[in-house]
Amino acid sequence: MLGAQMAHTAWQSITHFGVGFITGTNWDPVRDVFGALPFMYGTVVSSLLALLLAVPVALGVALFLTELAPIALREPLAFMVELLAAVPSVVYGLWGIFALAPLLRDHVEPVLASTLGFLPLFQGPHQGYGMLSGGTILAIMILPTIASVSREVLRSVPDHFREGALALGATPWESIRDVVLPIARSGLVGAVILGLGRALGETMAITMVIGNRAQISTSLFAPSYTMASVIANEFTEATGDLYLSSLAEIGLLLFVVTLLLNIAARLLVWRVAGRTRAA
C-alpha cells in the first residue's frame, strides 16, 4: 500500500524521465530537469563509509562488554552505549556543525591529505563539510545500534562452548575467535545490516554536515547530497507538479533500495546460519 501510493505520486516523473531519472546527474528545478544519480551516490557512499568506520569499533565494544570487561562494569558500560542511541539526530547534527566539522577541517583532513593525498579519495580543499563528515556522523549514530545488537547476540552463545574450548587448551582469545564468533556470525551480520538500514534512512544529522551539493566526486572532502536530505530540504519548495513528483520518485527509490537491502540481508543471514549449523 505504501509503495503503491508513492508510485502513484511519482508516476508523472517516472513517465517523463524514464530510466534517465536514475542515470541523470543534473538537478535543475528551474528548467524542470531532474536526475537522481548524485543523491543515490551520496546515500550509498556515506552509508558504506559509516559502516567502514563503525563496524570494527562496535564489534570491539560488544566483545569487550561480553567477554573481557569486569562483571561489575558490564551493565553500566552497556547502558552508556545504549544511551547514545537515544540522542536525537538533530543534536548529533548540531554537534557535527560546531565540533566535528572544524575538527576535520583543521586537523584530520590536512593529515589525510599530506599522507594519503596521492589517492583521489583525499584530494581537494579542506572544508570540514562533506562526505567524510557525513560518513563520520552516521558512523557515530549507528555504532550503538550495532554494538547493542551484537552484544545480545554474543550473550546468547551458551557458556559451555567457551568452557569446552578453554578445557581443550585454547586461550581466551582463541575461544572467542574460533568458537564464539563463528556461532554468532549470522546474528552479527544482522546487526550490521540493521546499522546500514539506519544509515540509509538518516536525514537531519547528515543534512547538516554533508554540504548538500548535488555532485559526484571521488574525494571524501567534497560536499555531497543524500536522497533523504534532498527530500527534507526541497519538499516545501516543490511548487510544480513535476518537481513534487520527482521528489516522490526519490522517496520511492529510497524505499525500494531499503526493501531490497532487507531482503538481501535476510537471505544472507539464512545462508550464514545454514553454514554455521552445517559446520
N, C-alpha and C positions, 0 to 999 in steps of 0.2 A: 504493500500500500504506500509506504513512504517512497520507495523507488519509483513507483508509477506516477505519484504526484510530482516528484522532482523532474521526471522525464517529460511530463506534460508541460510544466513551466518552461523547461529548456528546449521544447520542440522547435520553436522558431529559430533558435541558434543552431540546432542540430541540422535542420533542413537548409539553412542559409549557408553555413560554412562547411558542413560535412566533416570529413576527416581532416581538412585543413585547419579546423579549430584546435586539434590536438597537436599538429605539427607546426602551426604558425607561431612566430616569435614576436609579432607586432601587436601591441595592445594600445589602441588609439580610440578612445570613446568619442572624440570629436568627429572622426571620419567613420565611425561605426565599423572599425576593423579590429577584430579580436582574435588573439591566439594564446593558447593556454600553456604552451610548452615551457616558457620561463618559470611559471608557477609550479608546474609539475616537477621541473628540475630542482627548484629550490626546496620543495617539500621532501623529495626523496633524498637529496644530498644532505640536508640539515638533519633529517631523521637518522640516516646511516652514520653521520658524524657523531650524533648524540649516542648512538649505540656503541660506537667505537670507543668513546670516552667513558661511558657509564658502566658497560657490562663488566670489564675487569674489576673495577672498584666495587661494584655491587656484589659480585660473586665473592670477592675477597672479604667484604663486610659480612656476608652471610656465613661464609666458612668460619670466620673468626668468632662470630656470635654463637655458632652452633658447636664448633669443635675445639676451639682454642681458648676462648675467654674464660676467666674465672666465673664460677657459677653465680656468685653474688653480683657480678656486673652484667650478666647476660640480659636480664629483663630490663634494667634501667637503660642500657645502651640501645636495646631493640626498640624501646618506647621512644627514645630520642630520634632514632632513624625514621620511625613511622610518623612522628610529628612533622617531619619535612614534607610529607605528602599532603598534610592538611593546610599548608600555607597557600593562600590564594595566588593564582598565576599573575595577577596584576602586581602583587608585591614582589614576586620574582622579577617582573619586568622593570619595576622602579629600581630595584637593586642592580639590575643589569645596566640601566642608564647611568646611575650615579657611581657605581663601584666597578662593575665588570668591564664595561666598555673603556673607561680610562685606563684600567689596569692592562688590558690587552693592547691598547694603543701605545702606551708609554713604555711597557716592559716586555710583554710576551711577543707581540708581533715583530718588534725590532730584532729580538734574539732569534726568532724563527727565520726572519729574512736574512740575517747575517750568517746563519749556519746551514740553512736549507734553501737559500734563495735561488739556487740553480734549478729547483723544481718549480713548475708553473703554479703549484698549489700555494706557494709562499712568496709570490711576487705582487707588486703593486703598492700603492700608498697605504700608510697605516692610519686608518680612520677610527678603529675601535668598533664601529658598527658594520656588520657584515655577516657572511656565512659562518665564520669562526665564532663570533659572538652568539649568533643564533643557535648553533650546534651545542655550544657550551652551556647555555641557559637551559636548553632542552635536556642535556645530559644530567644536570643538577636536578631537574624536575622528575625525570623518570628513574633516577637512582633509587629513591626509597621504595618505589613500587617493585622494581626488580629485586632489591635486597630483601624486602619483606616476604615476597612470594618464595624466593629461593630459600630463605631461612626456614619457612614452614615445610618446604619440600625436603630439605636436608634433615629436619627434625623427624620427619615421617619414616626415615630409614631405620629399621629395627636395630637396636644396640647389639644384638648377638652377631650381626655381620662384622661390626667393628671389633668386638671381643674375639671373634674367631680369627680375624686377620692378625690381631696382636698376639694371640696364643700361638700362631704359627711362626712367629718371629718377625712380623712386619713392624716397621716403625710407625708412629702415629701418622706421619705424612704419607707413607706408603699405603696405610689403611684408608686414608681419605682419597688418595689419587686412584688406587686400584680397586677399591670396593665401594666406598660411599658415592663418589661422583658417577661411576657407571650406572649404579642403581637409580640415582636421582636424575639421570640425564634428560629423560622426557619431561619431567617437571621443570627442570631448569630451562629447557628450550621454551616451554610455555611461558615462563616468567619473562624471558627476553622478548617474546612476541607481544606480551601484554605491554611491556615498556615501549615497543615500537608503535603499537596502536595508539598509546598516549602521545607519543611524539608526533605522529602524523596528524592528529586532530587538534593539537595545541594551537591556540590563537593569540591571546593577548600578550603573553610574555615574549614570544618570538617576534610579534609585530613591533614591539617597542625597541628591539635591538638589531634586527636583521637588515635594516636600511630601506626596505620596501622600494626596490627598483627592479622593474621587470626586465631583467637581462640574464644571459647565460655566460658565466665567467668561470674559468678554471681556477682562479685564485680564491682562496678562502678568505682573503682580506676584503674582497669586493662585496658591495651590497647585493642583496638578492630579495626574493619575494616568495611567499608560500601560498598555497591555494586557500587555506583558511584565512590568511591575512588579507588577501585581496577582497574576499567576500566581506570581512568585517570593516575594511576601510572604505569600500566603494558602494556598498549596497544602498546606503541612504542617498547617494548621489546619482543612482541609476534612474534617470528620468525617462529615457527612451525604452521602448519595448524590447528592442534587440539587445540593448545594454543589460537590462534586467535578465533577459533570457540567457545571455552569455554567462552572467554570474551564476545563474541557476545551473547551467551546464557544468561549470567548475565544481559546484557543490555535488552534482551528480557524479562527476569523475572521482571526486574525493570519496564519495560513498561507495562507488564500485571498487576503487583501489583498496579501501579498508575491508570491504566484504571479501574480496579475493585474497587479501592477506590473511584474514581469519580462517578461510577455507584451507589455504596452503599450510597455515600453522597447525591446524587440526590434523591434516594428513601427515605432516612432519612429526607431530607428537605421537600419532599412532604408529608410524614407521619406526621411530626410535624406541618406543615402548615394546614393539614387537621384537626388535633386535635384542633388546635387553632381556626379555623373557626367554628368547631362544638361547642366548648365551648362558 
